[in-house]
């Protein structure tokens, strides 16, 4: 059989004496498209199809998603900041010879968090229009209780460190650093006692808009 050379081109196959005839346009696309480009196209297409199937239609779930997205970005930024801060602290302490076990401990915590990158999770993702009347009060109680426990433990740490400073437990060269630590811990406990967390403020806003009206 004869083929029009203007519209068809021959491509030798793996079997001898046989040719696979492809249209010129398709053959040119095949020649110019590498395997990774084809795979990339399939990944983008499948991701688009998956995103269409996973569209959030519940208004509260959608609103919570955007709220948690911002919180997740802040969470990741804090991980980087903590690692850089503790690394700098250890480096400077090694240079002036004032390194202590506490420096290594904080560096270990930040290093673990930086390497493992724990996923940010929140109970707020459970909220929806259907369960809002039940879940919202429960989550308000939970977040308030957690804040109270955190405030009490932080205040206890501040009082204990203050006692150690007052009894000259730390050497004179480490006292200025520990005074700064105690001041920071004490301020965190006071702030946590008087101000709600971002999650508590978000729940209070949802309650005002959906349940109080």
C-alpha positions as CSV (number, residue, x, y, z in Angstrom):
1,X,0.0,0.0,0.0
2,X,1.3,3.5,-0.9
3,X,1.0,6.4,1.5
4,X,0.9,10.1,0.7
5,X,4.3,11.4,1.8
6,X,2.9,14.9,2.5
7,X,0.6,13.7,5.2
8,X,2.2,10.5,6.6
9,X,5.8,9.8,7.7
10,X,7.3,6.4,8.4
11,X,8.9,5.4,11.8
12,X,10.7,2.1,12.0
13,X,9.3,-0.2,14.7
14,X,11.1,-2.8,16.7
15,X,10.1,-5.6,14.3
16,X,12.0,-5.9,11.1
17,X,10.5,-5.0,7.8
18,X,7.6,-3.1,9.4
19,X,6.8,0.5,9.8
20,X,4.5,2.5,12.0
21,X,2.9,5.3,10.0
22,X,1.9,8.4,12.0
23,X,0.5,11.7,10.8
24,X,3.1,14.4,10.4
25,X,1.6,16.7,13.1
26,X,1.4,13.9,15.6
27,X,4.9,12.7,14.8
28,X,6.4,16.2,15.2
29,X,4.7,16.5,18.6
30,X,6.0,13.1,19.7
31,X,9.5,14.0,18.7
32,X,9.5,17.4,20.5
33,X,7.8,16.2,23.7
34,X,10.1,14.4,26.1
35,X,8.8,11.9,28.6
36,X,9.0,14.2,31.6
37,X,6.8,16.8,29.8
38,X,4.2,14.2,29.1
39,X,4.3,13.0,32.8
40,X,4.1,16.6,34.0
41,X,1.0,17.2,31.9
42,X,-0.7,14.1,33.3
43,X,0.2,15.2,36.9
44,X,-1.2,18.7,36.4
45,X,-4.4,17.3,34.8
46,X,-5.0,14.8,37.5
47,X,-4.3,17.4,40.2
48,X,-6.9,19.7,38.6
49,X,-9.4,16.9,38.4
50,X,-8.8,16.0,42.1
51,X,-9.2,19.6,43.2
52,X,-12.5,19.8,41.3
53,X,-13.8,16.8,43.1
54,X,-12.6,18.1,46.5
55,X,-14.3,21.5,46.3
56,X,-15.4,22.6,49.7
57,X,-19.1,23.6,49.6
58,X,-19.8,23.9,53.3
59,X,-19.4,27.7,54.1
60,X,-18.0,27.0,57.6
61,X,-15.6,24.4,56.4
62,X,-14.4,26.8,53.7
63,X,-14.0,29.7,56.1
64,X,-12.1,27.4,58.6
65,X,-9.9,26.2,55.8
66,X,-8.7,29.7,54.9
67,X,-8.3,30.5,58.6
68,X,-6.1,27.4,59.2
69,X,-4.2,28.0,56.0
70,X,-2.9,31.3,57.4
71,X,-2.2,29.6,60.7
72,X,-0.3,26.8,59.0
73,X,2.0,29.3,57.2
74,X,2.7,31.0,60.5
75,X,3.4,27.6,62.1
76,X,6.0,26.8,59.4
77,X,7.6,30.2,59.7
78,X,7.9,29.7,63.5
79,X,9.7,26.4,62.9
80,X,12.3,28.1,60.8
81,X,12.6,31.0,63.2
82,X,13.1,28.7,66.2
83,X,15.8,26.7,64.4
84,X,17.7,29.8,63.3
85,X,17.4,31.4,66.8
86,X,18.6,28.3,68.7
87,X,21.4,27.7,66.2
88,X,22.6,31.2,66.6
89,X,22.4,30.9,70.4
90,X,24.5,27.8,70.4
91,X,27.1,29.3,68.0
92,X,27.5,32.4,70.0
93,X,27.6,30.5,73.3
94,X,30.4,28.3,72.0
95,X,32.4,31.3,70.9
96,X,32.3,32.9,74.3
97,X,32.5,29.7,76.2
98,X,29.2,30.1,78.1
99,X,27.5,27.1,76.5
100,X,25.3,25.1,78.9
101,X,23.0,22.1,78.8
102,X,19.9,24.3,78.4
103,X,21.3,25.7,75.1
104,X,21.8,22.2,73.8
105,X,18.3,21.2,75.0
106,X,16.6,24.1,73.1
107,X,18.7,23.4,70.1
108,X,17.7,19.8,70.1
109,X,14.0,20.6,70.3
110,X,14.2,23.1,67.4
111,X,16.4,20.7,65.3
112,X,13.9,17.9,65.8
113,X,11.0,20.1,64.8
114,X,12.9,21.5,61.8
115,X,13.8,18.0,60.5
116,X,10.6,16.2,61.2
117,X,8.4,19.0,60.1
118,X,5.3,17.9,62.1
119,X,2.1,18.6,60.2
120,X,-0.1,21.3,61.7
121,X,-3.4,19.8,62.9
122,X,-6.4,21.5,64.4
123,X,-9.7,20.4,65.8
124,X,-11.3,23.4,64.0
125,X,-11.2,21.4,60.8
126,X,-14.1,19.3,62.2
127,X,-16.5,22.2,62.2
128,X,-19.4,22.3,59.7
129,X,-22.9,23.7,59.4
130,X,-24.4,20.4,60.6
131,X,-22.4,20.0,63.8
132,X,-21.6,23.6,64.7
133,X,-24.2,23.8,67.5
134,X,-22.5,20.8,69.2
135,X,-18.9,21.1,68.3
136,X,-18.4,24.9,68.8
137,X,-19.2,24.9,72.6
138,X,-17.1,21.8,73.1
139,X,-14.1,23.3,71.3
140,X,-14.5,26.6,73.2
141,X,-14.3,24.7,76.5
142,X,-11.3,22.6,75.2
143,X,-9.2,25.6,74.0
144,X,-10.0,27.6,77.2
145,X,-8.9,24.6,79.4
146,X,-5.7,24.1,77.4
147,X,-4.9,27.8,77.7
148,X,-5.4,27.7,81.5
149,X,-3.1,24.7,81.8
150,X,-0.5,26.3,79.7
151,X,-0.7,29.6,81.7
152,X,-0.4,27.7,85.0
153,X,2.6,25.7,83.9
154,X,4.3,28.8,82.4
155,X,3.7,30.8,85.5
156,X,5.1,28.0,87.6
157,X,8.3,27.9,85.5
158,X,8.7,31.7,85.9
159,X,8.3,31.5,89.7
160,X,10.7,28.6,89.9
161,X,13.3,30.4,87.8
162,X,12.8,33.6,89.9
163,X,13.5,31.6,93.0
164,X,16.7,30.1,91.5
165,X,17.8,33.6,90.6
166,X,17.1,34.9,94.1
167,X,19.1,32.1,95.7
168,X,22.2,32.7,93.5
169,X,21.9,29.3,91.9
170,X,23.3,30.7,88.6
171,X,26.8,32.2,88.2
172,X,27.2,35.9,87.9
173,X,28.0,35.7,84.2
174,X,24.8,33.8,83.4
175,X,22.5,35.9,85.6
176,X,21.8,38.6,82.9
177,X,20.8,35.9,80.4
178,X,18.6,34.2,83.0
179,X,16.9,37.4,84.0
180,X,15.9,37.9,80.3
181,X,14.6,34.4,80.2
182,X,12.5,34.8,83.4
183,X,11.1,38.1,82.1
184,X,10.1,36.5,78.9
185,X,8.5,33.5,80.5
186,X,6.6,35.6,83.0
187,X,5.3,37.9,80.2
188,X,4.1,34.9,78.2
189,X,2.1,33.6,81.2
190,X,0.5,37.0,81.9
191,X,-0.4,37.5,78.2
192,X,-1.9,34.0,78.0
193,X,-4.0,34.6,81.1
194,X,-5.6,37.9,79.9
195,X,-5.8,37.3,76.1
196,X,-7.6,34.6,74.1
197,X,-5.8,32.5,71.5
198,X,-6.6,33.0,67.8
199,X,-8.7,29.8,67.8
200,X,-10.8,31.0,70.7
201,X,-11.3,34.4,69.0
202,X,-12.3,32.5,65.8
203,X,-14.8,30.3,67.6
204,X,-16.3,33.4,69.4
205,X,-16.8,35.1,66.0
206,X,-18.5,32.0,64.5
207,X,-20.8,31.8,67.6
208,X,-21.8,35.4,67.2
209,X,-22.5,35.1,63.4
210,X,-24.2,31.6,63.3
211,X,-25.6,30.7,66.7
212,X,-26.4,34.0,68.5
213,X,-28.5,35.4,65.6
